[in-house]
Amino acid sequence: MKMFILLFSITVLFLSCKEKKEISSIHPENWSKREVSISVIDSLEHGKSYLSIYSQIYSSTEHKTHNLTAMVSLRNTSEKDTIFILKAKYFDTHGTSLRSYFAHPIYLAPLETAEIIIDEMDVEGGTGSNFIFEWKSPKDCPEPLFEGVMNSTVGQQGLSFTTQSRRIQ
């Protein structure tokens, strides 16, 4: 019986130590359902937006950080037009590209929102991570809005704040 308990304990310990790194809780199959082809020569206007994201913030000193979950919200602000997101690229504090979230353009229907979730345990981006979004929209269409909502709830303490994108092109 003691051997069984020891073996069971070791198995549980081994399985709990196995690290599974989830880069996003939005499965890539969800992006493929939104995939669309856009002609290179078309009447759509092109834009590029920058969004700051914090997967970690400093706490107490520069040597102690606090991990955050980040929800990146991709919003079509038009009531009548579909817009297209060409790229969503995630960069770390040093400007190194970490990942792209879809390989082909995706669409967002009028007033639709899609999300990218950066897991609290994914601290690869660091304290100054960011996204670059490239998008296309019909002429006179309001530009898309990209927002970041960062939060953490540890024990009885809750922390939450937002960031908004800035058009850079």
SULMOZI-V226923 format. One record per residue. N is the residue number from 1. RES is the residue in one letter. SS is DSSP state (A for helix, B for strand, O for the rest). Layout:
n = {N:N}
res = {RES:RES}
ss = {SS:SS}
This chain:
n = {1:2:3:4:5:6:7:8:9:10:11:12:13:14:15:16:17:18:19:20:21:22:23:24:25:26:27:28:29:30:31:32:33:34:35:36:37:38:39:40:41:42:43:44:45:46:47:48:49:50:51:52:53:54:55:56:57:58:59:60:61:62:63:64:65:66:67:68:69:70:71:72:73:74:75:76:77:78:79:80:81:82:83:84:85:86:87:88:89:90:91:92:93:94:95:96:97:98:99:100:101:102:103:104:105:106:107:108:109:110:111:112:113:114:115:116:117:118:119:120:121:122:123:124:125:126:127:128:129:130:131:132:133:134:135:136:137:138:139:140:141:142:143:144:145:146:147:148:149:150:151:152:153:154:155:156:157:158:159:160:161:162:163:164:165:166:167:168:169}
res = {M:K:M:F:I:L:L:F:S:I:T:V:L:F:L:S:C:K:E:K:K:E:I:S:S:I:H:P:E:N:W:S:K:R:E:V:S:I:S:V:I:D:S:L:E:H:G:K:S:Y:L:S:I:Y:S:Q:I:Y:S:S:T:E:H:K:T:H:N:L:T:A:M:V:S:L:R:N:T:S:E:K:D:T:I:F:I:L:K:A:K:Y:F:D:T:H:G:T:S:L:R:S:Y:F:A:H:P:I:Y:L:A:P:L:E:T:A:E:I:I:I:D:E:M:D:V:E:G:G:T:G:S:N:F:I:F:E:W:K:S:P:K:D:C:P:E:P:L:F:E:G:V:M:N:S:T:V:G:Q:Q:G:L:S:F:T:T:Q:S:R:R:I:Q}
ss = {O:A:A:A:A:A:A:A:A:A:A:A:A:A:A:A:A:O:O:O:O:O:O:O:O:O:O:A:A:A:A:A:O:O:B:O:O:O:O:O:O:O:O:O:B:B:B:B:B:B:B:B:O:O:O:B:B:B:O:O:O:O:O:O:B:B:B:O:B:B:B:B:B:B:B:O:O:O:O:O:O:O:B:B:B:B:B:B:B:B:B:O:O:O:O:O:B:B:B:B:O:O:O:O:O:B:B:B:O:O:O:O:B:B:B:B:B:B:O:O:O:O:O:O:O:A:A:A:O:B:B:B:B:B:B:B:B:O:O:O:O:O:O:O:B:B:B:B:B:B:B:B:B:B:O:O:B:B:B:B:B:B:B:B:O:B:B:O:O}
